[in-house]
Amino acid sequence: MTLTLRIRPGDPLPIYRQIYRQVVAAIAGGRLRPGDQMPGQRELAETLVIAPLTVKRAYDELERDGYVEGHRGRGTFVRDRQPGFSRPEAVEALRAEVRALLNQVWLAGIPWSELLALLEEEQVRLDREQRDSLEKGR
């Protein structure tokens, strides 16, 4: 499995968080499946032209949060079981991200109806990616 990440240096989100979010999105979208091996930390740092410690921090947080597991000498792999959150925990975890999104929407002058349409489009896209990924796995 080839993992393609895009780093945006101008993004206010730190690079390690950009990596973290994209890996979680790849897992949620089915592009990364349980047991898939992640790129090596040095390899990914070279590919993205960033410091190896930045990749290490992203991987450490992904492992801490239960998305991946590292095996000394073998690499880092997507966990078979992804972390589960209770509904109240999930809502609370999303609160800060929703606030940041709404701030961006407000600053860009995007109307509420356009945001809702964008959310619906992305939900359809995510559903399609998950369905396509399941069909490829069969």
C-alpha positions in Angstrom: 0.0 0.0 0.0 1.4 3.4 -1.0 0.5 6.2 1.4 0.5 9.6 -0.2 0.7 12.5 2.1 0.7 16.2 1.3 2.3 18.7 3.6 1.3 22.3 3.4 4.0 24.4 5.0 1.7 27.5 5.1 -1.0 25.6 7.0 -1.4 26.8 10.6 -1.6 23.1 11.7 1.8 21.8 12.6 3.3 19.3 10.2 3.2 16.4 12.6 -0.6 17.0 13.0 -1.0 17.2 9.3 0.6 13.7 9.0 -1.6 12.5 11.9 -4.8 13.7 10.4 -4.0 12.3 6.9 -3.2 8.9 8.3 -6.4 8.8 10.4 -8.3 9.9 7.2 -6.6 7.2 5.2 -7.7 4.6 7.8 -11.2 5.9 8.0 -11.4 6.0 4.2 -10.1 2.4 3.8 -7.0 3.5 2.0 -5.0 2.1 4.9 -6.3 -1.2 6.2 -5.5 -3.3 9.3 -2.1 -4.8 9.0 -0.8 -2.4 6.4 2.8 -1.3 7.0 3.4 2.4 7.3 6.4 3.9 5.5 9.5 4.0 7.7 10.0 7.2 9.6 13.3 8.1 7.8 11.8 7.2 4.4 8.8 9.3 5.0 10.8 12.2 6.3 13.0 12.1 3.1 10.0 11.8 0.9 8.3 14.8 2.5 11.6 16.7 3.0 10.9 17.2 6.7 12.8 16.4 9.9 12.7 12.8 11.0 11.7 13.9 14.5 8.5 15.4 13.0 7.5 12.1 11.5 8.4 10.3 14.8 6.2 12.7 16.7 3.3 12.0 14.4 3.8 8.2 14.6 4.2 8.4 18.4 0.8 10.2 18.6 -0.8 7.7 16.2 0.5 4.9 18.3 -0.6 6.5 21.6 -4.1 7.0 20.3 -4.3 3.4 19.1 -4.3 3.8 15.3 -1.0 2.1 14.7 1.5 -0.1 16.5 5.2 -0.2 16.2 7.2 -3.4 16.2 10.9 -3.0 16.9 12.9 -4.0 13.9 9.8 -4.6 11.7 8.2 -1.2 11.4 4.9 0.4 12.1 1.6 -1.2 11.2 -2.1 -0.1 11.1 -3.8 -1.8 14.1 -6.3 -4.5 13.6 -8.7 -2.9 16.0 -9.1 0.9 15.8 -9.7 2.9 19.0 -13.2 3.1 20.1 -14.7 6.2 21.7 -17.9 6.6 23.6 -20.2 9.1 22.0 -19.6 11.8 24.6 -15.8 11.4 24.2 -16.1 11.6 20.4 -18.3 14.7 20.6 -15.8 16.4 23.0 -12.8 15.5 20.8 -14.5 17.0 17.8 -15.5 20.2 19.5 -12.2 22.0 19.0 -12.0 20.8 15.3 -15.5 22.0 14.6 -14.6 25.4 16.2 -11.5 25.7 14.0 -13.5 24.8 10.9 -16.2 27.3 11.7 -13.5 30.0 12.2 -12.1 29.2 8.7 -15.6 29.3 7.2 -16.4 32.6 8.8 -13.1 34.2 7.8 -13.5 33.0 4.2 -17.1 34.3 4.1 -18.5 31.0 3.1 -22.3 30.8 3.7 -23.7 28.2 6.0 -25.6 26.5 3.1 -22.4 26.1 1.2 -20.6 24.5 4.2 -23.5 22.0 4.6 -23.3 21.1 0.9 -19.5 20.6 1.2 -20.0 18.4 4.3 -22.5 16.3 2.4 -20.2 16.0 -0.6 -17.4 14.8 1.5 -19.6 12.3 3.3 -20.6 10.8 -0.1 -16.9 10.8 -1.1 -15.9 9.0 2.1 -18.7 6.5 1.8 -17.6 5.8 -1.8 -13.9 5.4 -0.7 -14.8 3.0 2.1 -17.1 0.9 -0.3 -14.4 0.8 -3.0 -11.8 -0.2 -0.5 -14.0 -3.0 0.8 -14.7 -4.3 -2.7 -10.9 -4.3 -3.5 -10.3 -6.3 -0.3 -12.6 -9.1 -1.4 
